[in-house]
């Protein structure tokens, strides 16, 4: 579902929602005593017990279950957004310090990391990456960003202004990502790779100067990005801003291509031509981490609002080969994959953090696909189309991604069902800056049974494939979307291009593509549009879940 505000309409930015809600939809909620609806729907869907058993029997399901066990019981396993304790007691062959320190218990942990609940804050992401790369034991506490919900009173009492990120280390609170990373690197010098070159007489001066240059260049990159995406420039000014960003990216690409030096254990400088990292070596430094959290957002937003492809594609003219190698190096690291978002989640969350982005006509086609329009989220997924904006999934991994989505549904199905019924409920109050943030929305409990049936059919399709699941699902759900009555406050209009939209004169929200009705398919749409990465699952699994939700929505409406 595409939503925008009245302000969005007046500034000529079309059909674009500003952000996804912050409520963690895949965490348990109390659904006791909810009533049923749609008694005419016959329930032939497999039970959640059966679906859970079948999911856990898959290779992916068994692996995810094992990881969850490690995460919940030992503070171990791969990095994950749901982890609340990280001890790093397992040996990791990729890290020279692994296995060389004493066994860590929760009582030994000196660091508590406060980050945003959804994992979308770029500054929290920097600290998260450093903790994982250095394997510093830490605890996690999460709070919402201001645009998505109210921060709890305990946190605003603890931290002046309620800013994120924060670490508490040996009882001392530290804010600002740069200061946090410096303190972590200094306090834990024997943990993992060093984030900064040593600033002393023995350090190679060229490496320190290179770091200072690269950090200045990163600020120029951010400035060029803001000038292109977040200012309403047109004509020659637009072309100038576009060229400025491309030129700055070229300088970054050149910096990655240039020779990097490092100091060996013997104290001799050596050239590291093969390293993908800005300062050389076998792992990312602070410079790389400073860049990646913003580059991730630059790549998504430049494509979405301005149609500028930075990571290649059909237009090779602006392909930055060394940057691509650098991206791929990050995407091979578990620490980064656990924190990495997808284009859709990023462009939905960026406006509430950086301000609104401004479209150009040339971006409409790709931005529509990023938002799931024009069949981009329909089955079968077209990976040739998706490859322009999705780097975390392909046809070879499809089964694994489907099973990961099924695992998420089976493990927290009560919470997800309750959350989805908000799509037929009323908006919550107060509202927040992020237009799709609605943490106080009320579920419409009369839709619980119907949504539950739908999601069990979706899970069966994720496990067995749509061709098998549709035979039974169509008998239960064909044509059961609802009668199409608009919800209170909404009216239908037509824009200057002849496109139908719906406007709520109470909230100022505008909706394209589908009518804001209070019915069953609206509940599934509400859920589909709020699947976030990495909050709920990884990129490829999220795409599979969105597409399978679309499959059930089409079945509800048209029966095929």
Beta strands, then each sheet from edge to edge (+ up, - down):
strand 1: 2-4
strand 2: 85-86
strand 3: 111-116
strand 4: 138-143
strand 5: 166-169
strand 6: 172-175
strand 7: 261-263
strand 8: 269-271
strand 9: 490-494
strand 10: 500-504
strand 11: 510-512
sheet 1: 1+ 11- 10+ 9-
sheet 2: 2+ 4- 3- 5+ 6-
sheet 3: 7+ 8-
end
